[in-house]
Amino acid sequence: MKIFVINPNSTTSMTDKIAASARAVTAPGVVIEARSGIGAPASIEGHYDEAMAVPRLLHQVREAEAQKADAIVVACFDDPGIGACREIATGPVIGICEAAVKAASMVATSFSVVTTLPRSVPIIEEMVRRYGLDHQCRRVRSAAIPVLALEEPGSNARLLVRAEILRAIEEDRCEAVVLGCAGMADLAAWLTEETGIPVIDGVTVATKFAEALVGAGIKTSKIGAYAPPNPK
């Protein structure tokens, strides 16, 4: 089984971290092929960055299809271009936001999301509503850190994320926390131990969901919304 994990931004150190997190949870025989959005913004922080990243993401999806990908994980919490990716992919395409919030709804009756910058909060709130889980999401919070701070050795980003999770537990009375950025993928186990509640990383969950769907023989529907694009 071959799963392509695509980081839509162009920061390769983040792609390497994302790939390591995905490989840490896959079953024997599952191959993780990691790709970056070469030519895309260095980080995705808002609607403009997302729009600029999507054409490169779609190029990577086409490349994955040419290399017989069984499934694709889009490793950005904005779930950019998911519908378009599903139109051109044969196997499942899993966004890490959708995977993470749906996983949270299965293990807790309530959850909060901790993301990076305040500007991402309304974007994530809208996605949670779209996925039908706003009734379980207590709050979307920001740790007030740029995405690329997560890649800087010696930064206090992980401590700021931890502090925001502890505030979420106290103030939101949530039972789980979802990490609202793929760049936080390597923090989930440590944060779970530190805070005493499930802290869910979308990269690992999306990878396992993709693995499960492929194992069950399920592909993307090609009737209706995810039919291949019409020739132009």
Secondary structure, 3 states (H helix, E strand, C coil): CEEEEEECCCCHHHHHHHHHHHHCCCCCCCEEEEEECCCCCCCCCCHHHHHHHHHHHHHHHHHHHHCCCCEEEECCCCCCCHHHHHHHCCCCEEEHHHHHHHHHHHHCCCEEEEECCHHHHHHHHHHHHHCCCCCCEEEEEECCCCHHHHHCCCCCHHHHHHHHHHHHHHHHCCCEEEECCHHHHHHHHHHHHHHCCCEEEHHHHHHHHHHHHHHCCCCCCCCCCCCCCCCC
